[in-house]
Amino acid sequence: MKRMGILTAGGDTPALNATIQGAVKRASDLNVEIYGFIKGFSSLLNPRLPHVRLNPLMREIPEIDATIGGTMLGASRDYLSSEDDKQIEEICDRLRKLKIDGLICVGGDGTLNGLQPLAERLPVVLAPKTIDNDLGLNYPNEPDDWSKDEDGNYRQDRLHQGFNCEHMINYATPGYATAVFDSAMGIERVRTTAESHRRVAIIEVMGRHSGYIALGSAYGRPDIILIPEVKVQIEPLIERIMQLYELQKNVVIVCGEGIKDEAGNELGAEMQTTDPAGNIVLSGAAEALRHKLIERMGDSYFVSRRRGESANAAIFTRKVGHTQRGGRPVLFDRFYASQLGGKAVDMLLEGQNNAVSVLQWREDRGFHVDSFEGNRLRDRWGMIHARHVHPSFYDAASMKPSKVGIDYLLPIFTTAIGHDDVEHIRRTLFTSGNLMLPYHSVNTDINKRIRYLSNAE
Ligand code: F6P
């Protein structure tokens, strides 16, 4: 293999440039050219196939910087249709013209579902990324536990007993640690204002239907964590809020954006839409929960304890939002994203196809990268399901991570922040240059390097 391609698909994460760098470095070491495709699958769908040579003369271009969040190649939620053979043939034809012998897609479950039709015609591997930490398996045969009813609805029946972190496939995905870092910091900051003003704060974090970010946010020491995998029981929740409020006159609640009520309806789905990958776009779980609390707790409780202030004034919400998906990746993400990118190159050179580079963990070995067949992530209908927080990770009574959940988090986070991450803030945030010089976007530099099929060498 002389030339391969790489693209970043789906929502961005802070560690994508690190993955690109790992892949480019490994390819250059092995004398392989690597081309970056612009804006994910959108590039392949474009007849001009916009691309950038990432290692001309086997030297990585200077725009590749693992410490910068986002993706220098751009990302989109455009996916390929497995139904459209003509589209796939055209794409393969373009890639052939550009002499691309293999492709690395950096993405999550949506990307892995999307690359399947290409993998039937060209070697394609996936390097994982997602802040949601939902690409992977809690145990190797988890896909066999999915069943589908006549209406096409999926259900997971946990046939597997027992749980062992060492058996997880893809322990953590690049982007997750930085998202948790950002959420935990946000929670700590909201705490002191909730404390000062005797308020109840509800902080919403991302993650779609998986509660990993909410679970990891425990590092910010919220009082209550609600995850999408466990339905919110409103009465015990109110009871717990009141207990805490009596004790400390403030309560901090973290909720995943996909939390569900007792009936299994998504609280934030009132204004539900879908993105191009067919994912439900959730808006407002925290707000929906706030309304429920205001309705059920009423003004009288807060009026008696806050000198006349209403429930409306006492309970407030904040979304951590897209800050948890952006900015400088923490050391854990940079390091392992880069290794997973390098592994993806090796996998293509070894002749693997439709496979994923994965991050494994064993107590005696720590973290290490490996590869895993894409099909083993699929259920018997070919579907890849988002990994959910395993039930043993969460203690529904205390509404916090369980002992097993804590044991899961420790290897990732204990040394996740590097000295340079802290030093970077000290050195760069309040420099006078930030006030005087405009922001220089990497897109400006990459634009100058974009080539098209017609003028490609
Ligand atoms: O899948 C990553 C993610 O950040 C989710 O956690 C979130 O629901 C979604 O993407 C938001 O997508 P967008 O940025 O397109 O609104």
Residues whose N, C-alpha, C, O or C-beta is under 5 A from the ligand:
A	BS01	F6P	G11 D132 M206 G207 R208
